Every structure is written in structure tokens, then in C-alpha cells.
Amino acid sequence: MKINWWERSVEYAFALRHVKKEALIAPLSGPEERAGDAVFQINESLILIKFKRSDVELNSEQSKFAIGKYEEAHAAI
């Protein structure tokens, strides 16, 4: 059986499981999606999330951060 990657399905499943219904959720599309797939409000913070298909693809996001900031963001989340 072949499993297809449905990016939006993964994003919405995450939101349903981990984000309160009254929280702000802003999916991104087009040029803005280069930064991330969605912006979530959690408490008083805004979190930009980029969903990846596999762990191998996670490293591609590190270049978007200043030196040392990727590890800081990862630890905070």
C-alpha cells in the first residue's frame, strides 16, 4: 500500500490536536509559505511552523536562521 503525503491534512491534524480552538491559526500560502506553513498563537507567543515530510528534510530549514538561533528556537518549542 502506497501512502501519499498530504501536507494540508498533516497541518490541520496538528492544529486540531495541539492548538486551542480559540487560538489564532493563520495558514500561509504562496510566497509567504517560504517562511513556514502556518502561524499559530500559543499563549502570548506566535509560532511559525514548517511541516516536513521526514526528519531528513529538517536540516534544510536551519539555513533560514542566524547562527545559533535554530537551536534556540528548537529548544523553545
A tleap script that builds the chain and sets N, CA, C and O, in Angstrom:
source leaprc.protein.ff14SB
mol = sequence {
  NMET LYS ILE ASN TRP TRP GLU ARG SER VAL
  GLU TYR ALA PHE ALA LEU ARG HIE VAL LYS
  LYS GLU ALA LEU ILE ALA PRO LEU SER GLY
  PRO GLU GLU ARG ALA GLY ASP ALA VAL PHE
  GLN ILE ASN GLU SER LEU ILE LEU ILE LYS
  PHE LYS ARG SER ASP VAL GLU LEU ASN SER
  GLU GLN SER LYS PHE ALA ILE GLY LYS TYR
  GLU GLU ALA HIE ALA ALA CILE
}
set mol.1.N position { 0.834 -1.186 0.000 }
set mol.1.CA position { 0.000 0.000 0.000 }
set mol.1.C position { 0.875 1.243 0.000 }
set mol.1.O position { 1.768 1.374 0.836 }
set mol.2.N position { 0.627 2.148 -0.923 }
set mol.2.CA position { 1.369 3.393 -1.010 }
set mol.2.C position { 0.671 4.458 -0.168 }
set mol.2.O position { -0.544 4.633 -0.253 }
set mol.3.N position { 1.449 5.163 0.642 }
set mol.3.CA position { 0.907 6.242 1.463 }
set mol.3.C position { 1.288 7.564 0.815 }
set mol.3.O position { 2.468 7.821 0.576 }
set mol.4.N position { 0.312 8.392 0.533 }
set mol.4.CA position { 0.562 9.705 -0.052 }
set mol.4.C position { 0.803 10.736 1.036 }
set mol.4.O position { 0.264 10.634 2.138 }
set mol.5.N position { 1.608 11.713 0.716 }
set mol.5.CA position { 1.881 12.824 1.613 }
set mol.5.C position { 0.866 13.918 1.309 }
set mol.5.O position { 0.873 14.498 0.223 }
set mol.6.N position { 0.006 14.192 2.257 }
set mol.6.CA position { -0.996 15.242 2.131 }
set mol.6.C position { -0.652 16.327 3.135 }
set mol.6.O position { -1.076 16.276 4.289 }
set mol.7.N position { 0.115 17.306 2.691 }
set mol.7.CA position { 0.645 18.323 3.597 }
set mol.7.C position { -0.449 19.029 4.383 }
set mol.7.O position { -0.333 19.149 5.603 }
set mol.8.N position { -1.488 19.492 3.741 }
set mol.8.CA position { -2.541 20.223 4.462 }
set mol.8.C position { -3.223 19.336 5.495 }
set mol.8.O position { -3.585 19.814 6.569 }
set mol.9.N position { -3.403 18.069 5.196 }
set mol.9.CA position { -4.016 17.154 6.166 }
set mol.9.C position { -3.167 17.048 7.422 }
set mol.9.O position { -3.698 17.022 8.533 }
set mol.10.N position { -1.859 16.988 7.253 }
set mol.10.CA position { -0.950 16.916 8.404 }
set mol.10.C position { -1.030 18.207 9.208 }
set mol.10.O position { -1.073 18.171 10.437 }
set mol.11.N position { -1.050 19.336 8.529 }
set mol.11.CA position { -1.119 20.626 9.217 }
set mol.11.C position { -2.409 20.755 10.030 }
set mol.11.O position { -2.377 21.164 11.191 }
set mol.12.N position { -3.525 20.412 9.427 }
set mol.12.CA position { -4.797 20.550 10.128 }
set mol.12.C position { -4.913 19.538 11.265 }
set mol.12.O position { -5.489 19.858 12.305 }
set mol.13.N position { -4.389 18.341 11.098 }
set mol.13.CA position { -4.397 17.353 12.183 }
set mol.13.C position { -3.591 17.876 13.362 }
set mol.13.O position { -3.999 17.715 14.513 }
set mol.14.N position { -2.448 18.502 13.087 }
set mol.14.CA position { -1.637 19.095 14.154 }
set mol.14.C position { -2.433 20.169 14.891 }
set mol.14.O position { -2.465 20.194 16.121 }
set mol.15.N position { -3.069 21.047 14.136 }
set mol.15.CA position { -3.828 22.133 14.747 }
set mol.15.C position { -4.961 21.593 15.613 }
set mol.15.O position { -5.177 22.085 16.720 }
set mol.16.N position { -5.674 20.604 15.134 }
set mol.16.CA position { -6.782 20.037 15.900 }
set mol.16.C position { -6.312 19.390 17.200 }
set mol.16.O position { -7.013 19.444 18.211 }
set mol.17.N position { -5.143 18.788 17.177 }
set mol.17.CA position { -4.636 18.078 18.364 }
set mol.17.C position { -3.926 18.975 19.361 }
set mol.17.O position { -3.974 18.717 20.564 }
set mol.18.N position { -3.259 20.037 18.877 }
set mol.18.CA position { -2.338 20.765 19.757 }
set mol.18.C position { -2.644 22.248 19.961 }
set mol.18.O position { -1.978 22.906 20.761 }
set mol.19.N position { -3.625 22.777 19.265 }
set mol.19.CA position { -3.904 24.209 19.374 }
set mol.19.C position { -5.333 24.391 19.867 }
set mol.19.O position { -6.258 23.759 19.358 }
set mol.20.N position { -5.507 25.253 20.853 }
set mol.20.CA position { -6.841 25.517 21.388 }
set mol.20.C position { -7.735 26.128 20.312 }
set mol.20.O position { -7.263 26.853 19.436 }
set mol.21.N position { -9.010 25.830 20.388 }
set mol.21.CA position { -9.955 26.303 19.374 }
set mol.21.C position { -10.003 27.825 19.280 }
set mol.21.O position { -10.241 28.372 18.203 }
set mol.22.N position { -9.780 28.505 20.387 }
set mol.22.CA position { -9.863 29.968 20.360 }
set mol.22.C position { -8.554 30.633 19.939 }
set mol.22.O position { -8.490 31.859 19.856 }
set mol.23.N position { -7.517 29.852 19.672 }
set mol.23.CA position { -6.216 30.400 19.275 }
set mol.23.C position { -6.253 30.875 17.824 }
set mol.23.O position { -7.060 30.415 17.017 }
set mol.24.N position { -5.378 31.786 17.529 }
set mol.24.CA position { -5.220 32.279 16.171 }
set mol.24.C position { -4.420 31.252 15.364 }
set mol.24.O position { -3.355 30.814 15.800 }
set mol.25.N position { -4.924 30.873 14.206 }
set mol.25.CA position { -4.212 29.997 13.285 }
set mol.25.C position { -4.262 30.658 11.924 }
set mol.25.O position { -5.347 30.942 11.416 }
set mol.26.N position { -3.114 30.908 11.323 }
set mol.26.CA position { -3.072 31.534 10.012 }
set mol.26.C position { -2.238 30.670 9.072 }
set mol.26.O position { -1.009 30.714 9.121 }
set mol.27.N position { -2.893 29.883 8.214 }
set mol.27.CA position { -2.132 29.110 7.237 }
set mol.27.C position { -1.507 30.051 6.211 }
set mol.27.O position { -2.102 31.067 5.849 }
set mol.28.N position { -0.328 29.716 5.754 }
set mol.28.CA position { 0.371 30.542 4.778 }
set mol.28.C position { 0.400 29.830 3.433 }
set mol.28.O position { 0.456 28.602 3.364 }
set mol.29.N position { 0.360 30.625 2.365 }
set mol.29.CA position { 0.391 30.064 1.028 }
set mol.29.C position { 1.109 31.046 0.118 }
set mol.29.O position { 1.270 32.218 0.459 }
set mol.30.N position { 1.533 30.571 -1.025 }
set mol.30.CA position { 2.218 31.433 -1.979 }
set mol.30.C position { 3.596 31.821 -1.478 }
set mol.30.O position { 4.235 31.042 -0.770 }
set mol.31.N position { 4.074 33.025 -1.835 }
set mol.31.CA position { 5.428 33.439 -1.451 }
set mol.31.C position { 5.668 33.416 0.065 }
set mol.31.O position { 6.777 33.134 0.517 }
set mol.32.N position { 4.624 33.715 0.841 }
set mol.32.CA position { 4.766 33.740 2.300 }
set mol.32.C position { 5.092 32.359 2.863 }
set mol.32.O position { 5.676 32.252 3.941 }
set mol.33.N position { 4.721 31.305 2.142 }
set mol.33.CA position { 4.950 29.950 2.630 }
set mol.33.C position { 6.432 29.580 2.641 }
set mol.33.O position { 6.807 28.558 3.215 }
set mol.34.N position { 7.273 30.392 2.019 }
set mol.34.CA position { 8.722 30.123 2.099 }
set mol.34.C position { 9.195 30.197 3.536 }
set mol.34.O position { 10.141 29.505 3.910 }
set mol.35.N position { 8.554 31.024 4.350 }
set mol.35.CA position { 8.930 31.158 5.760 }
set mol.35.C position { 8.397 29.991 6.578 }
set mol.35.O position { 9.091 29.500 7.469 }
set mol.36.N position { 7.202 29.545 6.302 }
set mol.36.CA position { 6.592 28.475 7.071 }
set mol.36.C position { 5.235 28.125 6.500 }
set mol.36.O position { 4.744 28.782 5.582 }
set mol.37.N position { 4.635 27.085 7.050 }
set mol.37.CA position { 3.332 26.638 6.561 }
set mol.37.C position { 2.169 27.284 7.291 }
set mol.37.O position { 1.078 27.425 6.738 }
set mol.38.N position { 2.408 27.679 8.544 }
set mol.38.CA position { 1.324 28.269 9.324 }
set mol.38.C position { 1.901 29.050 10.499 }
set mol.38.O position { 3.010 28.789 10.965 }
set mol.39.N position { 1.119 30.007 10.959 }
set mol.39.CA position { 1.444 30.764 12.165 }
set mol.39.C position { 0.385 30.414 13.200 }
set mol.39.O position { -0.811 30.466 12.912 }
set mol.40.N position { 0.819 30.060 14.394 }
set mol.40.CA position { -0.077 29.703 15.485 }
set mol.40.C position { 0.162 30.638 16.657 }
set mol.40.O position { 1.303 30.989 16.958 }
set mol.41.N position { -0.916 31.042 17.316 }
set mol.41.CA position { -0.805 31.792 18.556 }
set mol.41.C position { -0.901 30.779 19.694 }
set mol.41.O position { -1.882 30.044 19.805 }
set mol.42.N position { 0.124 30.753 20.531 }
set mol.42.CA position { 0.114 29.880 21.697 }
set mol.42.C position { 0.474 30.754 22.898 }
set mol.42.O position { 1.593 31.255 23.005 }
set mol.43.N position { -0.488 30.925 23.793 }
set mol.43.CA position { -0.376 31.874 24.903 }
set mol.43.C position { -0.169 33.265 24.319 }
set mol.43.O position { -0.975 33.703 23.499 }
set mol.44.N position { 0.880 33.968 24.713 }
set mol.44.CA position { 1.135 35.297 24.144 }
set mol.44.C position { 2.175 35.262 23.045 }
set mol.44.O position { 2.678 36.310 22.640 }
set mol.45.N position { 2.506 34.088 22.556 }
set mol.45.CA position { 3.541 33.947 21.534 }
set mol.45.C position { 2.942 33.563 20.192 }
set mol.45.O position { 1.891 32.927 20.117 }
set mol.46.N position { 3.627 33.960 19.149 }
set mol.46.CA position { 3.296 33.493 17.808 }
set mol.46.C position { 4.384 32.514 17.391 }
set mol.46.O position { 5.572 32.797 17.545 }
set mol.47.N position { 3.983 31.373 16.867 }
set mol.47.CA position { 4.939 30.349 16.466 }
set mol.47.C position { 4.739 30.057 14.985 }
set mol.47.O position { 3.636 29.748 14.534 }
set mol.48.N position { 5.826 30.162 14.249 }
set mol.48.CA position { 5.822 29.854 12.826 }
set mol.48.C position { 6.242 28.397 12.673 }
set mol.48.O position { 7.304 28.006 13.159 }
set mol.49.N position { 5.426 27.592 12.007 }
set mol.49.CA position { 5.704 26.162 11.887 }
set mol.49.C position { 5.865 25.794 10.416 }
set mol.49.O position { 5.075 26.202 9.566 }
set mol.50.N position { 6.898 25.022 10.140 }
set mol.50.CA position { 7.130 24.470 8.804 }
set mol.50.C position { 7.085 22.957 8.932 }
set mol.50.O position { 7.926 22.362 9.606 }
set mol.51.N position { 6.117 22.341 8.294 }
set mol.51.CA position { 5.982 20.893 8.332 }
set mol.51.C position { 6.880 20.275 7.269 }
set mol.51.O position { 6.981 20.784 6.153 }
set mol.52.N position { 7.528 19.178 7.627 }
set mol.52.CA position { 8.398 18.458 6.707 }
set mol.52.C position { 7.952 17.014 6.607 }
set mol.52.O position { 7.383 16.458 7.546 }
set mol.53.N position { 8.215 16.419 5.466 }
set mol.53.CA position { 7.800 15.043 5.208 }
set mol.53.C position { 8.585 14.044 6.046 }
set mol.53.O position { 8.037 13.026 6.466 }
set mol.54.N position { 9.866 14.323 6.295 }
set mol.54.CA position { 10.696 13.374 7.044 }
set mol.54.C position { 11.751 14.119 7.844 }
set mol.54.O position { 11.992 15.306 7.623 }
set mol.55.N position { 12.375 13.412 8.774 }
set mol.55.CA position { 13.437 14.004 9.597 }
set mol.55.C position { 14.602 14.496 8.749 }
set mol.55.O position { 15.243 15.489 9.094 }
set mol.56.N position { 14.880 13.817 7.650 }
set mol.56.CA position { 16.000 14.183 6.779 }
set mol.56.C position { 15.833 15.596 6.245 }
set mol.56.O position { 16.821 16.306 6.056 }
set mol.57.N position { 14.606 16.012 6.000 }
set mol.57.CA position { 14.335 17.330 5.427 }
set mol.57.C position { 14.426 18.467 6.447 }
set mol.57.O position { 14.454 19.634 6.055 }
set mol.58.N position { 14.473 18.160 7.726 }
set mol.58.CA position { 14.508 19.206 8.749 }
set mol.58.C position { 15.731 20.104 8.631 }
set mol.58.O position { 15.639 21.309 8.865 }
set mol.59.N position { 16.859 19.539 8.275 }
set mol.59.CA position { 18.087 20.331 8.185 }
set mol.59.C position { 18.004 21.444 7.154 }
set mol.59.O position { 18.737 22.427 7.258 }
set mol.60.N position { 17.132 21.315 6.160 }
set mol.60.CA position { 17.015 22.353 5.134 }
set mol.60.C position { 16.510 23.673 5.720 }
set mol.60.O position { 16.682 24.719 5.096 }
set mol.61.N position { 15.907 23.649 6.872 }
set mol.61.CA position { 15.372 24.867 7.489 }
set mol.61.C position { 16.423 25.638 8.279 }
set mol.61.O position { 16.242 26.829 8.533 }
set mol.62.N position { 17.499 25.001 8.665 }
set mol.62.CA position { 18.500 25.653 9.504 }
set mol.62.C position { 19.111 26.878 8.839 }
set mol.62.O position { 19.478 27.830 9.527 }
set mol.63.N position { 19.228 26.871 7.515 }
set mol.63.CA position { 19.853 28.000 6.818 }
set mol.63.C position { 19.016 29.277 6.898 }
set mol.63.O position { 19.522 30.356 6.588 }
set mol.64.N position { 17.761 29.182 7.302 }
set mol.64.CA position { 16.892 30.352 7.412 }
set mol.64.C position { 17.124 31.125 8.709 }
set mol.64.O position { 16.613 32.233 8.874 }
set mol.65.N position { 17.890 30.543 9.625 }
set mol.65.CA position { 18.128 31.153 10.929 }
set mol.65.C position { 19.525 31.738 10.998 }
set mol.65.O position { 20.442 31.259 10.331 }
set mol.66.N position { 19.686 32.777 11.809 }
set mol.66.CA position { 21.017 33.290 12.110 }
set mol.66.C position { 21.779 32.220 12.891 }
set mol.66.O position { 21.167 31.342 13.500 }
set mol.67.N position { 23.082 32.288 12.875 }
set mol.67.CA position { 23.910 31.288 13.551 }
set mol.67.C position { 23.501 31.175 15.018 }
set mol.67.O position { 23.454 32.171 15.741 }
set mol.68.N position { 23.207 29.952 15.442 }
set mol.68.CA position { 22.834 29.683 16.828 }
set mol.68.C position { 21.348 29.836 17.130 }
set mol.68.O position { 20.884 29.337 18.155 }
set mol.69.N position { 20.599 30.503 16.280 }
set mol.69.CA position { 19.196 30.771 16.558 }
set mol.69.C position { 18.306 29.563 16.285 }
set mol.69.O position { 17.249 29.426 16.901 }
set mol.70.N position { 18.718 28.682 15.366 }
set mol.70.CA position { 17.923 27.468 15.115 }
set mol.70.C position { 17.840 26.621 16.364 }
set mol.70.O position { 16.763 26.159 16.738 }
set mol.71.N position { 18.978 26.416 17.013 }
set mol.71.CA position { 18.998 25.615 18.243 }
set mol.71.C position { 18.170 26.285 19.334 }
set mol.71.O position { 17.484 25.606 20.098 }
set mol.72.N position { 18.231 27.604 19.408 }
set mol.72.CA position { 17.441 28.355 20.403 }
set mol.72.C position { 15.945 28.183 20.149 }
set mol.72.O position { 15.176 27.956 21.084 }
set mol.73.N position { 15.534 28.291 18.891 }
set mol.73.CA position { 14.121 28.120 18.538 }
set mol.73.C position { 13.681 26.684 18.800 }
set mol.73.O position { 12.592 26.451 19.326 }
set mol.74.N position { 14.513 25.735 18.440 }
set mol.74.CA position { 14.188 24.315 18.644 }
set mol.74.C position { 13.993 24.014 20.124 }
set mol.74.O position { 13.055 23.312 20.503 }
set mol.75.N position { 14.871 24.541 20.950 }
set mol.75.CA position { 14.772 24.321 22.403 }
set mol.75.C position { 13.514 24.975 22.977 }
set mol.75.O position { 12.891 24.424 23.885 }
set mol.76.N position { 13.141 26.132 22.459 }
set mol.76.CA position { 11.965 26.845 22.965 }
set mol.76.C position { 10.680 26.105 22.640 }
set mol.76.O position { 9.743 26.099 23.438 }
set mol.77.N position { 10.633 25.485 21.479 }
set mol.77.CA position { 9.421 24.788 21.068 }
set mol.77.C position { 9.364 23.447 21.761 }
set mol.77.O position { 8.417 22.687 21.557 }
savepdb mol mol.pdb
quit
